[in-house]
């Protein structure tokens, strides 16, 4: 068969096997309505919050500083950035298969010496040869094209994963920071309550020694004081553990954090603002949802790539060679070869068909995983919004209860001094103030944590960073010193949207 005939056959009969990417159905999402603005009352987000920097709503410069430091130094976030470089290089490998896969130059030279053992006659000569071989397996069934599509989708998956890492990191830093501040305030309240109870215990002890107070009052005052003291070590342990967690997020070993010096005295109070209902489509903005969709897009072409093995592999080859030696007076020889070839796995005993089935099953697994991620995202958003609403509702009676408890303690102390109440009423009032102070502070911390979790749940807190912004200069310089990265590190990253037809698969 001539080269022209092969080319005609190729361009007239080639086709890409396997299914094209089809976006998973989202019928439930289109009709889903969250019940956050009906029976549950107030809205849960703010109209003027920039989702990329949602933590600015707390108006806390220290929090802003910590998140910026974490974005620059967090090891997990750097690894996610390196995964993008890895997948970009992998895409380059897949893309290179569109060109002749064999392009080899070869050569050899040898010096030969022989000697007859009976005559001692010696003979020597040199031989040499050079050659160039080119082989191109034509993408007759779209196998290489499908590989490029899969690698392209995997590249977008890595971008979405890096952005999901940003979302998680921002939320983790904010959550740990406010947990630290809450622990500091809980220790402060515990020490304050212990001081009050210690004064009561000292007074009771003096009265008991003077015979004016019963031992029961003394032991009750001592029990309450020591019980409060016993809570402080656990609170301090939590404080140190949260601080160490912050250190890890900042890429530092456990230890002191200068950034946590001179913290504000009170936790922030978030004002309620009106906002329109959250559209269900906001879930598709979450990077983890994008990643799951791109994984479907990456698996879909694998079916066609596997199916192509059922058909013959058609190649064009060519070679040119030059050879000679100094043994005789013959001229050097030049050889030239060109033509088509094919290989066909005609007896595979079901291996290829079963591989197609494996890839199809993996595609369905990816589709189900995408649906599962989307359902989980909807649940997380709904749960977080409800938590914000309910902790806000709980804060009002807790605040009023604390005011009442403090007033009760004031009255109990006055009545006790005037002889109208026994010491047990004072102890009960002290216990109530300590409990209500703790509960009010804990709920404030929970409300802040719920707000943080809400913005994480709707996918806030990521920026379209470049690779240069993801990796520090020293890391980039070290990699470029080890290997030739070309422009892969400096090249801008494409926008990683859902693979629903708006993004063009790499051609």
NORNORNOR-V291770 format. One record per pair of residues at least 24 apart in sequence whose C-alpha atoms are under 7 Angstrom apart, sorted by the first residue. I is the first residue (numbers start at 1). J is the second residue. Records with the same first field share a line. If there is no record, write none. Layout:
I->J / J
//
This chain:
3->339 / 340
10->140
14->140 / 141
15->140 / 141 / 142
16->141 / 142
17->141 / 142 / 304 / 307 / 308
18->301 / 303 / 304 / 307
19->300 / 304
21->297 / 300
23->500
24->367
29->280
32->280
34->382
42->389
43->274 / 275
44->385 / 388 / 389
45->275
46->273 / 274 / 275
47->275
51->460 / 461
52->460 / 461 / 462 / 463
53->461
54->460 / 461
58->268
62->259
63->174
67->170 / 173
69->250
70->249 / 250
73->250 / 251
74->249 / 250 / 251
75->251
77->162 / 165 / 166
78->470 / 471
80->161 / 162
81->162 / 467 / 470 / 471
83->158
84->155 / 158 / 159
87->154 / 155 / 158
88->155
90->151
91->148 / 151 / 152
94->147 / 148 / 151
95->148
97->144
98->144
99->136
100->134 / 135 / 136 / 137
101->135 / 136 / 137
102->134 / 135 / 136
103->133 / 134 / 135
104->132 / 133 / 134
105->131 / 132 / 133
106->130 / 131 / 132
107->131
125->326 / 327
126->325 / 326
127->324 / 325 / 326
128->323 / 324 / 325
129->322 / 323 / 324
130->321 / 322 / 323
131->320 / 321 / 322
132->319 / 320 / 321
133->318 / 319 / 320
134->317 / 318 / 319
135->315 / 316 / 317 / 318
136->315 / 316 / 317
137->313 / 314 / 315 / 316
138->314 / 315
141->308
143->304 / 305 / 308
146->301 / 302 / 304 / 305
147->301 / 305
149->298 / 301 / 505 / 506
150->297 / 298 / 299 / 301 / 302
151->298
152->505 / 506
153->294 / 295 / 297 / 298
154->294 / 295 / 298
156->294 / 496
157->291 / 294 / 295
159->496
160->287 / 288 / 290 / 291 / 496
161->287 / 288 / 291
163->287 / 462
164->287 / 288
166->461 / 462
167->456 / 459 / 460 / 461 / 462
168->456
170->461
171->452 / 453 / 456
173->246 / 249
174->452
175->449 / 452
176->242 / 246
178->445
179->242 / 445
180->239 / 242 / 243
182->445
183->235 / 239
184->239
186->438
187->232 / 235
190->228 / 232
193->434
194->225 / 228 / 229
197->225
198->225
217->423
221->427
282->458
283->377 / 378 / 458
285->459
286->458 / 459
287->459
289->370 / 373 / 374
290->497 / 498
292->370
293->370 / 498 / 499
294->498 / 499
295->366
296->363 / 366 / 367
297->499
299->363
300->363
302->359
303->356 / 359 / 360
306->352 / 355 / 356
307->356
309->352
310->352
311->344
312->342 / 343 / 344
313->342 / 343 / 344
314->341 / 342 / 343
315->340 / 341 / 342
316->340 / 341
377->457
380->457
381->454 / 457 / 458
384->450 / 453 / 454
385->454
387->450
388->447 / 450 / 451
391->443 / 446 / 447
392->447
395->440 / 443
398->440
399->440
401->436
402->433 / 436 / 437
405->429 / 432 / 433
406->433
466->492 / 493
//
